[in-house]
């Protein structure tokens, strides 16, 4: 009889068989959410020239004249954003300038237009405005120096980072691949949609659940539909999927001790190698992890809540690693129970849906209310039938929905 593993032991075994990512270049418009496969450095300073922070007037040192508490400067011209040329502020002159425009040589400061008034071809500026320390100029190279690191390898590319890279002239980006994740659901009772439903049949909801989870976590979902509970059907299906060489294969159903639970036997008959086939975990006591061809394989139980939980607890990490994430381990933290918790079967580690909240600087977790969406799983320890409010429990946040609720 094969050894039943703990969750920690199972995670270590999976890590030994995780798929390494490969690199591809994509257009920057297609790189959002991907993991950067190269480090990128600034080819030039930013901004590339000194810019005005306001619509206003660029003034130099000496003024044309002083009267009634104001200094007056002759308006030499106007500088619009995007206009080039090496202009210079001469003694007694000023330029009308727009936000983002190149500051002319000799400018001491930009006076916002609401602080000035034009009089007979001149601009009058109150002396108190000129004594203000703020120059209102974004100086050349003040934001990014040439050669500075823009994005490090292993960083997830957010829209802000892509905008930064585009601003520096990068049109294509090296990213890690989006791994193919094949999935199918076993069960002779399963149909694809409402039109196929007959007495004794039901829609295969796990297909939609897995497609969404895989896509949400950066994988490329490859739907292989549903398959009947027969050895020939399962074996043919497994061979077909393995031939496509996805990074990960996920199946649901067929993992119990029943007469039609044939998944594990069929997996072995087509050459699958078992990594483990049982865990000290609920849900997850009946599970299969192995290697089929070049793919990491997970055989999950059929109930959708178990599929959702085990995806986050076991499959998320190798899926993230296959995309190049430097830290692919699920995020976990300690939280206080916000209410008493009862376990009907405390014989092994138990996963319970939870809502993680921050209250007065403390992280607290509780069971979801009716129709409330969970944002974490509580890892309830074995041997504890009842846990009391205020006790600490380990919590794993959902990978792409890990925000803590403030209350």
C-alpha angles and dihedrals in degrees: 000000000000119000117262107232131216119237091257092051091048092051090052091050092049091049090058090059101039118134119248116230126237129214129250133170118235135177111269090242088062098046101082112128094009124121116251112242097192135040114247126209131195111265090197141013119272126253091030091209137018110276137198115248093203145031100258144088132314110219132183131198119295120040129220093242143332125233137154093003093306134104116221128212128188111243105239096183146299131284116202125197109272096024115126133202134105103265124177132206107229126200112293095009138104137188126227102233137187130221111280094014122136111269113235120241113271096030113148096183147340116246111206111241093240088063094054141059130204119233123180097329093322135096119229118211125188111241091233089062091054091051091056109112095222112100093191090218127128099215125221111272093006094125104036128010121214109270094022118140111259102176127002124220110266094033119129109241110239122187089257092055092047090052089051092051092046090050088059093052103260111148100173129035132203108235136168116258125268100241122229112242114192120200140177139171123229122212134105089222094062126104131179101235148355093275090063096047116119133164108299093019131104137188115264098241093171089072090063093041093052094043089055096044093048093048092045090055096048101263127127105243115221110191114208092176126220129323132201123251098256129113094235094048093047094046094049090047093050092049091050093050094045090053090062089058101219119182091240135016121201126189129181127207132017094079102112131090093260129123093256097043095108103144099105094046092048091047091056093044091059092051102270117157118218120230093177136334105193138038136197087239140103114242096025105050087118106047139125127215120178149124122270113185105308094339134096107231131209122185107194131188118259107248109100094226089057091047091052094047096046092046090059096039100044114008102043094071099054090041091054091044090053088059095053101259108161091211109036098159116119113260111252134177141166119259137176119246111248092201141012115285127209126198119197093198110032095168094111143007109307129205114215126180113244146179113230114210136178114225122175091338095311128109111232129178132200140166115279118260119238110301090359115136117238120230098190147016123242114221099215111197123238120259094036114109092169129030120189131227110269095031118124122246134177113253129195113204120218107262100235098022102047101130113132115232113239116218 
